[in-house]
Amino acid sequence: MLDTSARLLRLLSLLQLRRDWPSADLAERLGVAARTVRRDVERLRSLGYPVHSTPGVSGGYRLGAGAELPPLLLDDDEAVAVAVGLRTAAGGTVTGIEETSLRALAKLEQVLPARLRHRVNALQTHTVPITREGPTVASDVLIAVTAACRDHEQLRFDYTGHEGAATQRRAEPLTLVNWSRRWYLVAWDVDRQDWRTFRADRLRLRTPNGPRFTPREPPGGDVAAWVERRLGHEMWPIQARVLLHAPADQVASRTSSGVVEPVGDDTCVLTLRGDDLHLIAVVVAFLDLDFEVLEPVELKERMRALGRRLTTL
């Protein structure tokens, strides 16, 4: 059986792992009686950890927020992940946390063991970030959204769409996805009864949150793949298909744009999506391969115009 100090650390680790813990589950995980769990919870409270309890036969415990931040219990991999995340946040797409991220990182690195500092510093030394201009999101918005995802609470918010129209939405949040330097909320739209993606920088949260809900199965099984497919292809208004006289693997090695489908040993079809025919024409021309435009017919004229312009230089 674990001694008291080790058991307290194990209990604290469990309470930080998930939101609600039935007392019986904690007792089983720790290998002790329920009354021992109660005594250990009281010891944590005396150390400044705000552990809330729910009375009754099915009662349990939850680690809440207190007036002061007590020490966190992190394993090696978690500590490295936090340090790397703080360094990334100092120059990322979340507004209002650059300076505080650096302060928190300084405190964390001060107490990191040497073996972990070496891992963090090696990653920082041998990676070079490429920064680009783009929309940023207030940190309090991301925190509120992720909390609603964790607690399975319905969100209410005002949303500004791509065309500038504002609507009021109710959604059951699933997760946040960072794609192409933008934050997207994946959620079940209650009124439209379908999965939707919302740009986090375009939503304004209303308080309080709505009722709790039972989580649904993620769309497509793989949320990241679903978001990439939806944002990278389905949401662009123009689709172009081009028959290329080259093997599919050769085309795939030359471009990461679009979807390449083999037709024969020496031909394939490249499907591109976008909002500008001229840019699509440039992508096709950049491949420097023989091709035939399958659709749309407007792309043929755009390719001819591009060819005329290039030949006059």
N, C-alpha and C positions, 0 to 999 in steps of 0.2 A: 504494500500500500504506500502511496506517496506520503511523504512527511508534510507537515502543515504548510511550510513555505513553498515547496514545490507545487503542492495542491492549489494554493492560492494563485500562483502564476498560471497553472493550467486552467483554473476556473476563469481567470481574467481573459486568457486567450480565447476560450470558448464564447464568453460573452461578447467579445469583439468580433467574433466570426459571423454571427447572424443576429437579427434584431430581437427575436423572442425565443426564450428557452423554457419549456415546461420543467418544473422542479424535478420530476421523475427522470427526465432525459439527462439532466445535469448529474444527478446522483449515479445513473448508470454509467455515464462516460467517465466519471471520476472514481467509480468503484467504492462509493461510500453511501451512507444512509442519508435520507432527506434532511434529517435534523442537522447532520454535519454540513450539508450545503447551506442551511440557514445560518449556522454559526460562521461559515466562511464568508458569506455575503455580508454579514455584519462587520467582519474584519476589513473587507474591502471598503465598506462605507466609512469606517474609521480612518482609512488611509486617503479618503477624499474622492473615491469613485462613487458616483451617484447611481447606485443599482436600485431600480424600481421593482416592486413586487406586485403581483396580482393575487389576492386571497382566493381561497376555495380549493376544492379537490383538484381541479385542473389548473390551478394557479401556477405562475412561473415568474421569471425574472427577465429584466431588460436593462441594458447599460444605457443610461440616459446622459444628457448634457448637464454639466455643472457650472458653477460660477468660475471655476478655474479648470485648466486643462491638466489632468493627472498624467503621469507617465504612460506612454503607449508600449505595448509589448509587441516587438517585431522580430521575426526570424531573419536570417542573413539575406535571403532572397528578397523579402519584403523591404528591408532597409535599403538595399541597393536600388530596388524599383522606385522607392520614394525619392531617393537622392537624384536619380536620373530624371524622374518626372519633374522635380523642382527645377533642375537646370533647364529642362525643355520649356517649362512654363515661363521662365524668365524672358524668353524671346519668342513666345508662341502667339496664338490667336485669341487668347483670353485676356481681356482688358482688366486693369486694376490689380493684378497680382504679381507684376514683375518685381517690384521692390520687396514685397513681402515674401515672395518665393526665395529671393536671394538671402534674406534674413533667416528664414527657416532652414535653408540649406546650410548656412554657416553654423547654426546650432547643431544640426544633425551631424555634419562632418566632424564637429568637435568631439563627439562621443562615439563615432564609428571606430571599430577596431581597425588596426593597420591593414589587415588582409582585405577588409571591405573597402577601405579608402583607395587601395591600389586598383581594385576592380572598377570603382566609379571613375577614378582619374584616367585609367586606361581608355575607357569608353569615351570620355570627354576629349582626350588628347587626339584620338585617332578617328574622330568623326567631324565632319564639317557641315553645318546646317546651311541650307540655301533659303534665304528669307525672301518672301514675295508679298507684295501688297495684297490685301484682301480684307473682307469683313471680319470684325472681331466681336466677341460675345462677352458680356459682363459676367464676372465669375459668380455673382450671386444667382444669376439665372441658371447657370450650369449646376450649381449646388442644389438649388430648389428642384430642378428637373430630375437629377439623379436620385435625390431623396424620395421623390414621388415614384420613381421606377422601383426603388428598393422596397418601399412600403406599400406598393400596389394601390396608390391613391390616384383617383381621376384628376386630371389637370383641366383648368379652365383658363383660356387665354384669348387675347386678340391677336389675329395673325394677318400680316400684310403679304399678299401673294405676289407672284412674279410680275403681274401687270399693275401692281400698286393698289389693288382693291383690298379693303380691310374687312375681315369677317370675325365673328365670335365662334370659337371652337370648344368642343368638349372631347377629350381624348384619354384613352387608357395608355399611359406611357410604357414602352417596353425597354428601350435602351437609347443611348446616344451613340452616334457614329461620327468619327472624324474622317471626312473624305475630301480630298483635293483642297485642303486647308480651310474647310468649312465644317461647322458642327451641324448635324442633322438629328432631329428627334424622330425615332420610329415609334409610331403609336397607332392604336386602333381608334379611328374616328367614330365616336358614338353616334353622331347624327347621320353620317354617310354609310355607316356599317361596312367599313372597309379599312384596310391598312393604308396609312399615309406616311409620307416623310415631310417634316417641317424644318425649314431653316431656323436654327436657334436664334440667329441674330435678328430674325423678323417677327419673333413672338414676344408678346408682353403679357406676363402672367397676371392672373387675377387671384385674389385671396378671399376666403380660404380655399383649399383644394376641395374637390368633390369627394364622393364616398369611395370606400375601398372596393376593389374588384378582384375577381379570380383571374390570374394571368392566363392568356391564351397561348396556343402554340405559335412560335415565331413564324413569320411568313417565309415560305420556301424552305424551311428547315435551317438554312444558313443565313442569318441576318446580314452579315457583311456582303455575301455574294448577292443577296436580294437587293440591297441598297446600291451596290455598284452597277448591277444590271439596270435597275430602275433609273438611276441618275445618269448613267453613262450612255444609255441607249433609248429607253422608252420615253423620257421626258423631252428629247430634242424633236422639234417639229419636222425636220427634213430627213428623209432616209434616201440614201443613194446606194445603188448596187452596181458594181463594176466587174466585168469579166477580165481577169488578168491572164496573160499568156506566160505563166511562170508557175513552178511548183508551189504548193501552199506553204511548205516549210521555208522556202526562200522569201516569200512575201512576209510571213510572220516574223522573220529575222530582221526585216527592214523597217517595220512599223509596228507600234503598239496600239494604233488607232483602229477601231472597228473590229469586225469579226471575220476571220478568214475561213472559208469552207472549200475543201478540195472538190474539183469537178472531174478531173482526170489526172494522169501522171504529170502533165505539164500545164495545167490550167486550174484556176481557182476563182471563186467569187469573193470579193471584198465588200462587206456591207458597212457603210459609214453612216453616222447620224450627226447632225449639227443644226445650227440656226443660221448658217451663211453658206450659200452655194459656192461662193468664191473661195472660201477656206477649204471646202471639200475638194474643189478643183485643184488647189495648190497641193493638197495631200496626195492626190492621185498623180499629179505631175512629178512630185518629188520622188516617187518610187522609180521613175525612169524605166518603165516597163511598157511593152505593148499592151493595149487594153481596148475594151469595148464598153461603152456606157449602156447599161441595161435599163436603169431608171434613176432619176426622172429625166424626161426629154429635155428639160431646161438645163440640165447639167451639160448636155452635148454642146449647146451654144456657148455656155460659160467656158468650157474647155477650148472651143475654137477661139473665143475672144482672148483667152489667156495665151494661146499659141501665137496669135497675131501680134500681141503686145511683145512677147519675147523675141519674135523674129525681127522686130523693128529696132531692137537695141543695137 
